[in-house]
Amino acid sequence: MKLRPGPRKLALSVHLAASIGWIGAVAAYLVLDMATVTSDHPGTLRAAYVGMNLIVTSVIVPLAVTALISGIIMSLGTHWGLLRHYWVLISLLLTVFATTVLLVETRTIDALASIAADPSTTAEDLASLNSTLVHSVGGMVILMAILILNVYKPRGMTRYGWRQQRAARSDPR
Amino acid sequence: MVQSGGDIGGSGPPQGPPGMPRWVKLSALAAVVVAVVLILIMVVAGGEHGPGMHTGTSGIRNSHDWRG
């Protein structure tokens, strides 16, 4: 099913806003995550962990889910398809992987924020909390890879796409 | 970020099923290498991997146990 120009442009606008917004939100999260590694000031640590939790739950997760759903709609609603081209397929797999890790990671971030927000948590306890830097840097790398794939659209059709193309050519309707 | 329009791949009708492009093979190889390195680092560091690893254990009271 192909989308008509109006709905296609709307879906593309939503997809671009969510995808680019996701990268921007992760950049903001990374700054706070870096602060949990570089600072030992209790006030900074408390604010950073609480802020990270707010950014993840209020911005990153909604944007990630929106980007994933709108990406699937865009793929299915245009000639690109979801499984026809390697760059679309790999983008989909990377987005699903990043979203899954993100959803699992929200539990950890929520736990860290709860501990940090507790007034009875001592400065020593705060300093003993680990950061989520490996995951957030890894997430940013994956988002950059998806961005590059979507901008360059490297050639390469899957076997499924090739069969679909052949079937369409032999049976034009 | 799927956009409409543009090249859909290939300049002429292919004779047989296309093979996997080189960039896909190289990317997959790089991904496997990175995954193996990360697993080795985790094994060498002796750490578990999962949500609990981030919250640490020293000095955190049981009342903060988020898993319960």
gemmi code that builds the backbone of each chain (N, CA, C; Angstrom):
import gemmi

chains = {
    "A": [
        ("MET", (0.836, -1.193, 0.000), (0.000, 0.000, 0.000), (0.876, 1.251, 0.000)),
        ("LYS", (0.656, 2.097, -0.976), (1.455, 3.317, -1.058), (0.674, 4.496, -0.462)),
        ("LEU", (1.383, 5.307, 0.291), (0.749, 6.481, 0.876), (0.588, 7.556, -0.196)),
        ("ARG", (-0.490, 8.308, -0.083), (-0.653, 9.457, -0.982), (0.271, 10.574, -0.507)),
        ("PRO", (0.535, 11.565, -1.378), (1.540, 12.596, -1.033), (1.280, 13.298, 0.301)),
        ("GLY", (0.027, 13.619, 0.575), (-0.274, 14.337, 1.816), (0.098, 13.536, 3.062)),
        ("PRO", (-0.487, 12.345, 3.232), (-0.128, 11.517, 4.398), (1.351, 11.139, 4.425)),
        ("ARG", (1.950, 10.959, 3.223), (3.366, 10.582, 3.185), (4.236, 11.709, 3.745)),
        ("LYS", (3.904, 12.955, 3.369), (4.685, 14.085, 3.875), (4.472, 14.267, 5.378)),
        ("LEU", (3.253, 14.006, 5.836), (2.982, 14.102, 7.275), (3.795, 13.043, 8.031)),
        ("ALA", (3.769, 11.810, 7.515), (4.526, 10.734, 8.174), (6.015, 11.032, 8.150)),
        ("LEU", (6.499, 11.577, 7.022), (7.921, 11.916, 6.918), (8.293, 13.012, 7.916)),
        ("SER", (7.407, 14.023, 8.059), (7.679, 15.110, 9.019), (7.767, 14.568, 10.439)),
        ("VAL", (6.815, 13.701, 10.789), (6.818, 13.109, 12.134), (8.080, 12.274, 12.329)),
        ("HIS", (8.419, 11.494, 11.307), (9.588, 10.613, 11.409), (10.885, 11.416, 11.554)),
        ("LEU", (11.027, 12.472, 10.756), (12.245, 13.298, 10.848), (12.341, 13.974, 12.208)),
        ("ALA", (11.211, 14.540, 12.669), (11.217, 15.236, 13.962), (11.575, 14.272, 15.091)),
        ("ALA", (10.969, 13.079, 15.069), (11.229, 12.106, 16.141), (12.668, 11.598, 16.096)),
        ("SER", (13.160, 11.319, 14.897), (14.507, 10.755, 14.763), (15.583, 11.758, 15.176)),
        ("ILE", (15.475, 12.968, 14.642), (16.476, 13.994, 14.976), (16.338, 14.398, 16.443)),
        ("GLY", (15.066, 14.464, 16.904), (14.842, 14.787, 18.317), (15.452, 13.738, 19.232)),
        ("TRP", (15.377, 12.479, 18.828), (15.960, 11.365, 19.606), (17.466, 11.583, 19.758)),
        ("ILE", (18.122, 11.943, 18.681), (19.575, 12.186, 18.745), (19.874, 13.361, 19.671)),
        ("GLY", (19.087, 14.434, 19.543), (19.311, 15.607, 20.392), (19.089, 15.291, 21.868)),
        ("ALA", (18.055, 14.498, 22.150), (17.758, 14.144, 23.542), (18.862, 13.260, 24.121)),
        ("VAL", (19.393, 12.355, 23.310), (20.502, 11.513, 23.786), (21.737, 12.372, 24.042)),
        ("ALA", (21.944, 13.401, 23.214), (23.080, 14.309, 23.437), (22.940, 15.013, 24.791)),
        ("ALA", (21.718, 15.463, 25.095), (21.477, 16.110, 26.394), (21.700, 15.115, 27.529)),
        ("TYR", (21.231, 13.889, 27.333), (21.405, 12.833, 28.341), (22.891, 12.544, 28.568)),
        ("LEU", (23.652, 12.526, 27.456), (25.082, 12.231, 27.546), (25.821, 13.251, 28.413)),
        ("VAL", (25.415, 14.506, 28.316), (26.063, 15.548, 29.121), (25.891, 15.248, 30.608)),
        ("LEU", (24.668, 14.873, 30.988), (24.404, 14.544, 32.393), (25.129, 13.253, 32.792)),
        ("ASP", (25.151, 12.296, 31.876), (25.835, 11.030, 32.152), (27.328, 11.268, 32.385)),
        ("MET", (27.895, 12.162, 31.583), (29.312, 12.518, 31.748), (29.543, 13.151, 33.127)),
        ("ALA", (28.558, 13.946, 33.547), (28.685, 14.612, 34.852), (28.738, 13.592, 35.985)),
        ("THR", (28.006, 12.479, 35.841), (28.036, 11.458, 36.905), (29.398, 10.761, 36.977)),
        ("VAL", (30.152, 10.842, 35.878), (31.478, 10.218, 35.859), (32.549, 11.193, 36.347)),
        ("THR", (32.416, 12.446, 35.941), (33.489, 13.411, 36.201), (33.317, 14.165, 37.524)),
        ("SER", (32.111, 14.195, 38.067), (31.885, 14.999, 39.286), (31.749, 14.104, 40.522)),
        ("ASP", (32.188, 14.619, 41.648), (31.919, 13.931, 42.910), (31.150, 14.843, 43.869)),
        ("HIS", (30.618, 15.930, 43.319), (29.817, 16.847, 44.124), (28.411, 16.266, 44.292)),
        ("PRO", (27.970, 16.081, 45.554), (26.667, 15.433, 45.780), (25.500, 16.123, 45.069)),
        ("GLY", (25.506, 17.446, 45.086), (24.413, 18.176, 44.435), (24.374, 17.922, 42.936)),
        ("THR", (25.548, 17.930, 42.327), (25.629, 17.669, 40.881), (25.176, 16.252, 40.568)),
        ("LEU", (25.619, 15.294, 41.389), (25.252, 13.891, 41.143), (23.745, 13.685, 41.282)),
        ("ARG", (23.157, 14.253, 42.346), (21.702, 14.119, 42.538), (20.956, 14.705, 41.339)),
        ("ALA", (21.340, 15.928, 40.962), (20.641, 16.600, 39.854), (20.812, 15.822, 38.553)),
        ("ALA", (22.026, 15.294, 38.334), (22.298, 14.590, 37.075), (21.447, 13.332, 36.957)),
        ("TYR", (21.424, 12.511, 38.005), (20.658, 11.258, 37.924), (19.159, 11.532, 37.771)),
        ("VAL", (18.651, 12.514, 38.523), (17.220, 12.848, 38.407), (16.925, 13.396, 37.015)),
        ("GLY", (17.804, 14.259, 36.521), (17.615, 14.821, 35.178), (17.669, 13.754, 34.100)),
        ("MET", (18.609, 12.803, 34.253), (18.707, 11.706, 33.273), (17.404, 10.925, 33.208)),
        ("ASN", (16.831, 10.665, 34.381), (15.580, 9.899, 34.424), (14.447, 10.657, 33.741)),
        ("LEU", (14.389, 11.975, 33.993), (13.338, 12.780, 33.367), (13.494, 12.800, 31.848)),
        ("ILE", (14.723, 12.975, 31.385), (14.959, 13.021, 29.932), (14.591, 11.695, 29.278)),
        ("VAL", (14.973, 10.602, 29.941), (14.690, 9.287, 29.344), (13.191, 9.019, 29.279)),
        ("THR", (12.510, 9.187, 30.418), (11.094, 8.806, 30.453), (10.200, 9.787, 29.695)),
        ("SER", (10.546, 11.067, 29.725), (9.653, 12.063, 29.131), (9.984, 12.395, 27.689)),
        ("VAL", (11.235, 12.170, 27.284), (11.620, 12.593, 25.927), (12.135, 11.424, 25.080)),
        ("ILE", (13.165, 10.731, 25.588), (13.841, 9.750, 24.733), (12.931, 8.579, 24.382)),
        ("VAL", (12.257, 7.998, 25.390), (11.401, 6.833, 25.101), (10.261, 7.193, 24.139)),
        ("PRO", (9.508, 8.295, 24.380), (8.446, 8.634, 23.409), (8.993, 8.877, 21.998)),
        ("LEU", (10.136, 9.568, 21.914), (10.693, 9.843, 20.586), (11.159, 8.554, 19.905)),
        ("ALA", (11.755, 7.655, 20.682), (12.238, 6.394, 20.096), (11.074, 5.570, 19.550)),
        ("VAL", (10.022, 5.457, 20.334), (8.857, 4.673, 19.886), (8.216, 5.335, 18.659)),
        ("THR", (8.119, 6.674, 18.699), (7.539, 7.398, 17.549), (8.403, 7.208, 16.302)),
        ("ALA", (9.722, 7.289, 16.473), (10.623, 7.117, 15.324), (10.488, 5.718, 14.739)),
        ("LEU", (10.384, 4.731, 15.605), (10.265, 3.345, 15.134), (8.954, 3.135, 14.368)),
        ("ILE", (7.850, 3.583, 14.963), (6.541, 3.373, 14.322), (6.439, 4.174, 13.018)),
        ("SER", (6.862, 5.432, 13.061), (6.759, 6.257, 11.840), (7.705, 5.746, 10.754)),
        ("GLY", (8.842, 5.178, 11.156), (9.764, 4.600, 10.174), (9.148, 3.402, 9.474)),
        ("ILE", (8.456, 2.574, 10.249), (7.784, 1.408, 9.648), (6.679, 1.867, 8.693)),
        ("ILE", (5.918, 2.880, 9.129), (4.845, 3.406, 8.260), (5.431, 3.970, 6.967)),
        ("MET", (6.515, 4.731, 7.088), (7.159, 5.310, 5.898), (7.677, 4.218, 4.965)),
        ("SER", (8.263, 3.184, 5.540), (8.810, 2.105, 4.708), (7.704, 1.387, 3.949)),
        ("LEU", (6.663, 1.028, 4.681), (5.571, 0.276, 4.057), (4.762, 1.150, 3.100)),
        ("GLY", (4.758, 2.449, 3.334), (3.939, 3.351, 2.518), (4.658, 3.933, 1.321)),
        ("THR", (5.904, 3.540, 1.093), (6.646, 4.029, -0.069), (7.225, 2.838, -0.837)),
        ("HIS", (7.854, 3.129, -1.955), (8.402, 2.032, -2.777), (9.595, 1.359, -2.117)),
        ("TRP", (10.129, 1.974, -1.055), (11.306, 1.377, -0.416), (10.979, 0.033, 0.237)),
        ("GLY", (9.804, -0.073, 0.808), (9.438, -1.312, 1.503), (10.231, -1.493, 2.789)),
        ("LEU", (9.838, -2.490, 3.561), (10.494, -2.709, 4.852), (11.654, -3.698, 4.744)),
        ("LEU", (11.540, -4.643, 3.814), (12.539, -5.718, 3.722), (13.191, -5.795, 2.346)),
        ("ARG", (12.993, -4.790, 1.516), (13.480, -4.870, 0.135), (14.925, -4.423, -0.023)),
        ("HIS", (15.337, -3.471, 0.811), (16.682, -2.899, 0.669), (17.446, -3.077, 1.982)),
        ("TYR", (18.721, -3.393, 1.826), (19.533, -3.653, 3.023), (19.581, -2.447, 3.960)),
        ("TRP", (19.669, -1.238, 3.383), (19.809, -0.082, 4.265), (18.551, 0.129, 5.111)),
        ("VAL", (17.380, -0.182, 4.545), (16.134, -0.045, 5.312), (16.059, -1.147, 6.373)),
        ("LEU", (16.402, -2.371, 5.954), (16.336, -3.517, 6.866), (17.297, -3.328, 8.057)),
        ("ILE", (18.520, -2.896, 7.749), (19.505, -2.706, 8.825), (19.094, -1.541, 9.730)),
        ("SER", (18.559, -0.487, 9.133), (18.059, 0.633, 9.944), (16.963, 0.162, 10.895)),
        ("LEU", (16.075, -0.674, 10.370), (14.987, -1.203, 11.202), (15.536, -2.040, 12.356)),
        ("LEU", (16.477, -2.948, 12.031), (17.040, -3.819, 13.076), (17.764, -3.001, 14.135)),
        ("LEU", (18.538, -2.011, 13.693), (19.278, -1.169, 14.659), (18.313, -0.366, 15.529)),
        ("THR", (17.236, 0.131, 14.923), (16.264, 0.919, 15.692), (15.549, 0.040, 16.713)),
        ("VAL", (15.174, -1.171, 16.301), (14.515, -2.095, 17.236), (15.474, -2.442, 18.377)),
        ("PHE", (16.734, -2.705, 18.024), (17.729, -3.046, 19.054), (17.923, -1.870, 20.030)),
        ("ALA", (18.098, -0.672, 19.486), (18.324, 0.504, 20.338), (17.118, 0.767, 21.240)),
        ("THR", (15.922, 0.602, 20.685), (14.707, 0.848, 21.478), (14.565, -0.204, 22.580)),
        ("THR", (14.881, -1.456, 22.265), (14.773, -2.521, 23.267), (15.751, -2.287, 24.423)),
        ("VAL", (17.006, -1.992, 24.077), (18.000, -1.724, 25.124), (17.572, -0.508, 25.949)),
        ("LEU", (17.049, 0.502, 25.269), (16.583, 1.708, 25.962), (15.487, 1.374, 26.970)),
        ("LEU", (14.515, 0.557, 26.540), (13.399, 0.225, 27.431), (13.876, -0.576, 28.649)),
        ("VAL", (14.849, -1.464, 28.438), (15.422, -2.211, 29.565), (16.189, -1.259, 30.481)),
        ("GLU", (16.904, -0.341, 29.871), (17.769, 0.576, 30.623), (16.962, 1.578, 31.468)),
        ("THR", (15.717, 1.826, 31.080), (14.914, 2.794, 31.847), (14.731, 2.340, 33.297)),
        ("ARG", (14.679, 1.019, 33.519), (14.546, 0.496, 34.893), (15.772, 0.878, 35.716)),
        ("THR", (16.939, 0.713, 35.103), (18.183, 1.050, 35.792), (18.234, 2.537, 36.119)),
        ("ILE", (17.900, 3.347, 35.126), (17.985, 4.804, 35.311), (16.987, 5.260, 36.365)),
        ("ASP", (15.805, 4.650, 36.356), (14.794, 4.985, 37.362), (15.297, 4.629, 38.766)),
        ("ALA", (15.974, 3.478, 38.874), (16.514, 3.057, 40.174), (17.600, 4.022, 40.646)),
        ("LEU", (18.477, 4.402, 39.717), (19.550, 5.340, 40.076), (18.964, 6.678, 40.529)),
        ("ALA", (17.933, 7.141, 39.810), (17.317, 8.425, 40.157), (16.632, 8.348, 41.516)),
        ("SER", (15.998, 7.212, 41.805), (15.315, 7.056, 43.099), (16.325, 7.123, 44.246)),
        ("ILE", (17.443, 6.450, 44.061), (18.495, 6.468, 45.092), (19.055, 7.875, 45.243)),
        ("ALA", (19.318, 8.528, 44.093), (19.922, 9.865, 44.133), (18.976, 10.894, 44.737)),
        ("ALA", (17.666, 10.720, 44.496), (16.696, 11.704, 44.989), (16.400, 11.535, 46.473)),
        ("ASP", (16.733, 10.382, 47.029), (16.469, 10.131, 48.445), (17.391, 10.998, 49.310)),
        ("PRO", (16.823, 11.868, 50.140), (17.662, 12.766, 50.952), (18.583, 12.010, 51.913)),
        ("SER", (18.198, 10.774, 52.253), (19.026, 10.018, 53.205), (20.241, 9.365, 52.525)),
        ("THR", (20.290, 9.419, 51.211), (21.445, 8.857, 50.507), (22.665, 9.738, 50.754)),
        ("THR", (23.706, 9.136, 51.252), (24.901, 9.911, 51.594), (25.729, 10.223, 50.344)),
        ("ALA", (26.668, 11.129, 50.517), (27.565, 11.494, 49.413), (28.382, 10.286, 48.965)),
        ("GLU", (28.717, 9.446, 49.936), (29.487, 8.235, 49.607), (28.656, 7.284, 48.736)),
        ("ASP", (27.384, 7.131, 49.136), (26.493, 6.281, 48.342), (26.344, 6.820, 46.922)),
        ("LEU", (26.177, 8.129, 46.808), (26.020, 8.748, 45.492), (27.241, 8.489, 44.622)),
        ("ALA", (28.421, 8.633, 45.247), (29.653, 8.441, 44.482), (29.845, 6.983, 44.063)),
        ("SER", (29.209, 6.056, 44.810), (29.378, 4.637, 44.478), (28.459, 4.176, 43.345)),
        ("LEU", (27.489, 5.034, 42.994), (26.601, 4.667, 41.883), (27.379, 4.709, 40.572)),
        ("ASN", (27.128, 3.716, 39.740), (27.806, 3.695, 38.444), (27.059, 4.568, 37.442)),
        ("SER", (27.721, 4.816, 36.332), (27.067, 5.593, 35.283), (26.511, 4.647, 34.222)),
        ("THR", (25.749, 5.204, 33.314), (25.228, 4.408, 32.187), (25.937, 4.822, 30.893)),
        ("LEU", (27.140, 5.354, 31.058), (27.840, 5.969, 29.930), (28.080, 5.009, 28.762)),
        ("VAL", (28.417, 3.758, 29.070), (28.685, 2.802, 27.980), (27.442, 2.640, 27.100)),
        ("HIS", (26.285, 2.521, 27.753), (25.059, 2.358, 26.978), (24.689, 3.629, 26.216)),
        ("SER", (24.868, 4.786, 26.860), (24.454, 6.007, 26.170), (25.385, 6.334, 25.003)),
        ("VAL", (26.683, 6.082, 25.175), (27.608, 6.295, 24.053), (27.306, 5.284, 22.943)),
        ("GLY", (27.088, 4.039, 23.319), (26.728, 3.016, 22.334), (25.448, 3.371, 21.599)),
        ("GLY", (24.480, 3.897, 22.340), (23.221, 4.311, 21.712), (23.437, 5.423, 20.703)),
        ("MET", (24.285, 6.374, 21.073), (24.552, 7.489, 20.156), (25.258, 6.991, 18.888)),
        ("VAL", (26.179, 6.051, 19.037), (26.876, 5.485, 17.874), (25.866, 4.797, 16.939)),
        ("ILE", (24.940, 4.043, 17.529), (23.925, 3.360, 16.712), (23.035, 4.377, 15.995)),
        ("LEU", (22.640, 5.438, 16.708), (21.793, 6.453, 16.075), (22.525, 7.140, 14.927)),
        ("MET", (23.824, 7.376, 15.098), (24.613, 7.986, 14.022), (24.695, 7.041, 12.817)),
        ("ALA", (24.850, 5.752, 13.107), (24.910, 4.768, 12.012), (23.586, 4.751, 11.240)),
        ("ILE", (22.477, 4.810, 11.972), (21.161, 4.836, 11.311), (21.019, 6.100, 10.469)),
        ("LEU", (21.457, 7.217, 11.037), (21.375, 8.503, 10.316), (22.153, 8.435, 9.003)),
        ("ILE", (23.382, 7.907, 9.071), (24.232, 7.811, 7.871), (23.574, 6.894, 6.834)),
        ("LEU", (23.048, 5.760, 7.288), (22.368, 4.846, 6.365), (21.202, 5.540, 5.656)),
        ("ASN", (20.445, 6.318, 6.421), (19.267, 6.955, 5.854), (19.587, 8.121, 4.932)),
        ("VAL", (20.728, 8.746, 5.144), (21.127, 9.860, 4.275), (21.760, 9.325, 2.990)),
        ("TYR", (22.663, 8.364, 3.124), (23.394, 7.852, 1.951), (22.620, 6.782, 1.176)),
        ("LYS", (21.752, 6.067, 1.864), (20.965, 5.001, 1.217), (21.842, 4.130, 0.322)),
        ("PRO", (22.807, 3.425, 0.875), (23.696, 2.618, 0.028), (22.923, 1.548, -0.738)),
        ("ARG", (23.377, 1.296, -1.953), (22.694, 0.335, -2.823), (22.757, -1.073, -2.249)),
        ("GLY", (21.808, -1.862, -2.664), (21.804, -3.258, -2.250), (20.388, -3.725, -1.982)),
        ("MET", (19.913, -4.620, -2.857), (18.558, -5.132, -2.696), (18.617, -6.546, -2.123)),
        ("THR", (17.708, -6.820, -1.210), (17.648, -8.171, -0.627), (17.045, -9.149, -1.645)),
        ("ARG", (17.181, -10.437, -1.374), (16.561, -11.431, -2.265), (15.056, -11.244, -2.317)),
        ("TYR", (14.483, -10.945, -1.147), (13.043, -10.702, -1.082), (12.667, -9.523, -1.976)),
        ("GLY", (13.445, -8.425, -1.899), (13.180, -7.248, -2.715), (13.324, -7.551, -4.194)),
        ("TRP", (14.323, -8.350, -4.515), (14.563, -8.723, -5.911), (13.384, -9.526, -6.459)),
        ("ARG", (12.892, -10.471, -5.653), (11.746, -11.288, -6.085), (10.497, -10.414, -6.264)),
        ("GLN", (10.299, -9.473, -5.327), (9.157, -8.564, -5.414), (9.245, -7.716, -6.677)),
        ("GLN", (10.446, -7.251, -6.968), (10.636, -6.407, -8.148), (10.351, -7.192, -9.433)),
        ("ARG", (10.832, -8.429, -9.454), (10.607, -9.281, -10.637), (9.128, -9.582, -10.815)),
        ("ALA", (8.453, -9.864, -9.698), (7.027, -10.171, -9.767), (6.249, -8.952, -10.265)),
        ("ALA", (6.661, -7.764, -9.811), (5.978, -6.536, -10.230), (6.186, -6.280, -11.717)),
        ("ARG", (7.376, -6.606, -12.221), (7.672, -6.375, -13.641), (6.933, -7.360, -14.545)),
        ("SER", (6.799, -8.601, -14.046), (6.152, -9.606, -14.880), (4.624, -9.508, -14.817)),
        ("ASP", (4.134, -8.786, -13.776), (2.701, -8.660, -13.614), (2.342, -7.202, -13.338)),
        ("PRO", (2.573, -6.304, -14.323), (2.296, -4.877, -14.070), (0.799, -4.604, -14.053)),
        ("ARG", (0.337, -3.973, -12.971), (-1.082, -3.645, -12.877), (-1.293, -2.176, -12.578)),
    ],
    "B": [
        ("MET", (14.513, 7.018, 8.819), (14.296, 8.175, 7.978), (14.180, 7.743, 6.531)),
        ("VAL", (13.115, 7.137, 6.231), (12.886, 6.681, 4.876), (12.269, 7.818, 4.097)),
        ("GLN", (12.835, 8.116, 2.947), (12.288, 9.185, 2.142), (11.847, 8.634, 0.801)),
        ("SER", (10.862, 9.287, 0.263), (10.366, 8.836, -1.026), (11.239, 9.398, -2.132)),
        ("GLY", (11.137, 8.807, -3.288), (11.895, 9.289, -4.435), (13.298, 8.769, -4.419)),
        ("GLY", (14.009, 9.020, -5.500), (15.409, 8.635, -5.542), (15.592, 7.263, -6.140)),
        ("ASP", (16.843, 6.823, -6.118), (17.217, 5.561, -6.724), (16.763, 4.397, -5.853)),
        ("ILE", (16.156, 3.433, -6.470), (15.748, 2.264, -5.689), (16.720, 1.127, -5.887)),
        ("GLY", (17.851, 1.409, -6.483), (18.918, 0.422, -6.530), (19.008, -0.287, -7.861)),
        ("GLY", (20.240, -0.305, -8.411), (20.455, -1.035, -9.653), (20.081, -0.210, -10.858)),
        ("SER", (20.906, -0.308, -11.913), (20.618, 0.466, -13.104), (19.867, -0.363, -14.142)),
        ("GLY", (19.973, -1.659, -14.094), (19.279, -2.496, -15.056), (18.708, -3.705, -14.369)),
        ("PRO", (17.903, -4.462, -15.086), (17.315, -5.646, -14.461), (18.386, -6.676, -14.142)),
        ("PRO", (18.493, -7.134, -12.915), (19.501, -8.123, -12.552), (19.180, -9.481, -13.172)),
        ("GLN", (20.225, -10.244, -13.474), (20.032, -11.543, -14.108), (19.628, -12.607, -13.081)),
        ("GLY", (20.171, -12.540, -11.893), (19.855, -13.519, -10.860), (19.689, -12.816, -9.530)),
        ("PRO", (19.388, -13.595, -8.514), (19.240, -12.983, -7.186), (20.522, -12.256, -6.791)),
        ("PRO", (20.405, -11.040, -6.275), (21.606, -10.281, -5.941), (22.308, -10.863, -4.711)),
        ("GLY", (23.622, -10.776, -4.710), (24.373, -11.190, -3.529), (24.358, -10.085, -2.490)),
        ("MET", (24.877, -10.418, -1.319), (24.928, -9.414, -0.260), (25.997, -8.369, -0.610)),
        ("PRO", (25.658, -7.087, -0.562), (26.639, -6.061, -0.920), (27.849, -6.076, 0.026)),
        ("ARG", (28.957, -5.543, -0.493), (30.193, -5.549, 0.279), (30.070, -4.729, 1.566)),
        ("TRP", (29.362, -3.596, 1.471), (29.250, -2.739, 2.650), (28.482, -3.432, 3.775)),
        ("VAL", (27.545, -4.320, 3.403), (26.794, -5.060, 4.427), (27.717, -6.071, 5.113)),
        ("LYS", (28.536, -6.774, 4.290), (29.452, -7.768, 4.863), (30.468, -7.100, 5.790)),
        ("LEU", (31.026, -5.975, 5.338), (32.032, -5.284, 6.161), (31.415, -4.745, 7.455)),
        ("SER", (30.198, -4.215, 7.341), (29.523, -3.683, 8.535), (29.217, -4.805, 9.524)),
        ("ALA", (28.777, -5.942, 8.993), (28.475, -7.086, 9.864), (29.743, -7.575, 10.561)),
        ("LEU", (30.840, -7.609, 9.795), (32.120, -8.032, 10.379), (32.542, -7.074, 11.493)),
        ("ALA", (32.424, -5.775, 11.226), (32.792, -4.770, 12.231), (31.915, -4.910, 13.475)),
        ("ALA", (30.621, -5.163, 13.271), (29.703, -5.303, 14.403), (30.068, -6.522, 15.252)),
        ("VAL", (30.421, -7.615, 14.572), (30.807, -8.834, 15.300), (32.082, -8.583, 16.106)),
        ("VAL", (33.061, -7.902, 15.480), (34.327, -7.611, 16.176), (34.070, -6.759, 17.417)),
        ("VAL", (33.253, -5.730, 17.261), (32.943, -4.854, 18.399), (32.235, -5.649, 19.503)),
        ("ALA", (31.290, -6.500, 19.115), (30.555, -7.305, 20.101), (31.498, -8.238, 20.856)),
        ("VAL", (32.402, -8.878, 20.122), (33.358, -9.798, 20.766), (34.269, -9.036, 21.728)),
        ("VAL", (34.752, -7.866, 21.290), (35.622, -7.059, 22.162), (34.881, -6.664, 23.439)),
        ("LEU", (33.625, -6.234, 23.293), (32.844, -5.834, 24.467), (32.624, -7.010, 25.411)),
        ("ILE", (32.341, -8.186, 24.843), (32.127, -9.380, 25.677), (33.413, -9.742, 26.411)),
        ("LEU", (34.543, -9.666, 25.688), (35.837, -9.965, 26.321), (36.132, -8.995, 27.464)),
        ("ILE", (35.847, -7.721, 27.220), (36.081, -6.718, 28.272), (35.239, -7.039, 29.501)),
        ("MET", (33.977, -7.436, 29.263), (33.095, -7.764, 30.397), (33.609, -8.986, 31.149)),
        ("VAL", (34.080, -9.983, 30.378), (34.587, -11.210, 31.003), (35.852, -10.909, 31.805)),
        ("VAL", (36.761, -10.142, 31.200), (38.026, -9.809, 31.870), (37.762, -8.971, 33.117)),
        ("ALA", (36.818, -8.027, 32.983), (36.492, -7.177, 34.135), (35.764, -7.971, 35.213)),
        ("GLY", (35.261, -9.143, 34.845), (34.599, -10.010, 35.822), (33.256, -9.502, 36.262)),
        ("GLY", (32.688, -8.609, 35.480), (31.418, -8.032, 35.900), (30.243, -8.727, 35.259)),
        ("GLU", (29.135, -8.708, 35.951), (27.900, -9.186, 35.368), (27.387, -8.091, 34.451)),
        ("HIS", (26.513, -8.457, 33.551), (25.897, -7.439, 32.715), (24.395, -7.501, 32.854)),
        ("GLY", (23.832, -6.389, 33.206), (22.392, -6.333, 33.382), (22.053, -5.077, 34.140)),
        ("PRO", (20.767, -4.833, 34.352), (20.366, -3.601, 35.016), (21.016, -3.401, 36.387)),
        ("GLY", (21.274, -4.483, 37.104), (21.803, -4.342, 38.447), (23.221, -3.827, 38.513)),
        ("MET", (23.978, -3.982, 37.409), (25.386, -3.602, 37.452), (25.594, -2.109, 37.647)),
        ("HIS", (24.617, -1.314, 37.258), (24.808, 0.130, 37.330), (24.563, 0.694, 38.710)),
        ("THR", (23.767, 0.009, 39.501), (23.388, 0.597, 40.776), (24.422, 0.349, 41.859)),
        ("GLY", (25.444, -0.464, 41.547), (26.482, -0.700, 42.526), (25.953, -1.476, 43.699)),
        ("THR", (26.823, -1.827, 44.612), (26.370, -2.576, 45.777), (26.890, -1.973, 47.071)),
        ("SER", (28.026, -1.299, 46.991), (28.630, -0.809, 48.222), (27.877, 0.399, 48.759)),
        ("GLY", (27.476, 0.279, 49.995), (26.904, 1.430, 50.669), (25.462, 1.722, 50.312)),
        ("ILE", (24.861, 0.920, 49.457), (23.465, 1.163, 49.108), (22.601, 0.250, 49.962)),
        ("ARG", (21.683, 0.878, 50.654), (20.883, 0.110, 51.593), (19.831, -0.737, 50.877)),
        ("ASN", (19.380, -1.773, 51.618), (18.395, -2.683, 51.040), (17.083, -1.983, 50.704)),
        ("SER", (16.778, -0.909, 51.434), (15.520, -0.217, 51.188), (15.490, 0.397, 49.787)),
        ("HIS", (16.686, 0.499, 49.151), (16.719, 1.067, 47.808), (16.666, -0.013, 46.740)),
        ("ASP", (16.455, -1.242, 47.176), (16.471, -2.317, 46.193), (15.302, -2.143, 45.231)),
        ("TRP", (15.617, -1.789, 43.997), (14.576, -1.457, 43.026), (14.007, -2.689, 42.343)),
        ("ARG", (14.649, -3.823, 42.578), (14.161, -5.006, 41.878), (12.958, -5.613, 42.574)),
        ("GLY", (12.853, -5.347, 43.896), (11.752, -5.942, 44.642), (10.466, -5.231, 44.372)),
    ],
}
model = gemmi.Model(1)
for chain_id, residues in chains.items():
    chain = gemmi.Chain(chain_id)
    for i, (resn, *xyz) in enumerate(residues, 1):
        res = gemmi.Residue()
        res.name, res.seqid = resn, gemmi.SeqId(i, " ")
        for name, pos in zip(("N", "CA", "C"), xyz):
            atom = gemmi.Atom()
            atom.name, atom.element = name, gemmi.Element(name[0])
            atom.pos, atom.b_iso = gemmi.Position(*pos), 0.0
            res.add_atom(atom)
        chain.add_residue(res)
    model.add_chain(chain)
structure = gemmi.Structure()
structure.add_model(model)
structure.setup_entities()
